Amino acid sequence: MPFTLAHLSDIHLSPLPPAHVLDLCSKRITGYLNWQRKRRFVHDPAVLGSIVADLKTQRPDHIAVTGDIANIGLEAEYAAGRGFLDALGKPEQVSFVPGNHDIYVAECARFAARAWGPFMTGDDGETFPYVRRRGPLAIIGLSTGVPTAPFQATGELGDGQLGALATLLDRMRDEKLFRVVLIHHPPVSDAPAYKRLTDAGNFMHVIARHGAELILHGHDHRDMLNVIDGPNGARVPAVGVPSASAAPGLDKDNAGYHLYRIDGAPGAWRCEMVVRAVSEDGLVTEVKREML
C-alpha cells in the first residue's frame, strides 16, 4: 500500500482576535490595516472547514502544514492555531513548519514554540531542522520564518540550518528513506524580492549536492511545480499549494491541498500527486493527478 502524505499551507485563521493598541505599536499595524482592508475577505473559515473535512475523508497517513497559521502574530492567534493543529491530528500525525506570518515580530517565535512545539519537533526532540521518520518517509522540517521590517515578507534559513540539512539529507539517504523537505518560502519564485527566500541559492546548492525526493512549500498562495537540480543529474520537484482558506476567485488560486501517494524503493520510488481544490460553487473536487 502506498504511503499517503497530505500537504496544506497558508491557513491564515480568521477572524482576527481583538488587538490592543499596544499590540499594534510595531510592524503589526501595517498587517492589521491590510487585514481589515483586504485579507479578511480572502481567508474564509467556511472554505477552510471544507478543505479540512475533505482532507479527512482521504484518510492520509500523515499531514504536512507549511506555515502561516497566524496573520499578524497576536498571542491569541497561537492558541487558536493550536486548536487547528489538534483538530487535524495528534502531533505525531501532523508536521508543521512556520512561515513569515507566524514569526511576524520577534516575540512570535516564543509564542509559536510554546503553542505548537510538539508539531515541529523531530523524533529525537530536535528543532529546525528536524527529522521525522514516517513509513518510508523522512520528513525534514525547516524554518524560514524570521522577523522582518514593515512591508517585507522575506524568509531566511541561515548557515546553521543549511549545514545541518546537508548532514540530514545524507543520513536519510543512507537509511534508504524517501526524503521530503518542508519549507514555507519557495526555493523558486517569481514573487517580488521583498517576498522571497533570501538564501534560496544556498538552499538549492545543498539540494544539488545532497539530493531530496520532494520539496513542499507554501507562501505564494499558488499551485506551483518547479523542478530543481539534484546530484548526478537527478531532478527534484518543489511543489507549492494555495492558501487552504482562500475563497473562490479572491486570491491567486482557490483554496486547495495536495495528496502524495508514495511507494517503491530507492532508485525506483513512485510518487503520485493528487490536487484537490475548491470550485466556484464551493465544492472540493479533484483537479488533477500526475506522477512526479
Order of alpha helices (4+ residues) and beta strands (2+ residues): beta-alpha-alpha-beta-alpha-beta-alpha-beta-beta-alpha-beta-alpha-beta-beta-beta-beta-beta-beta
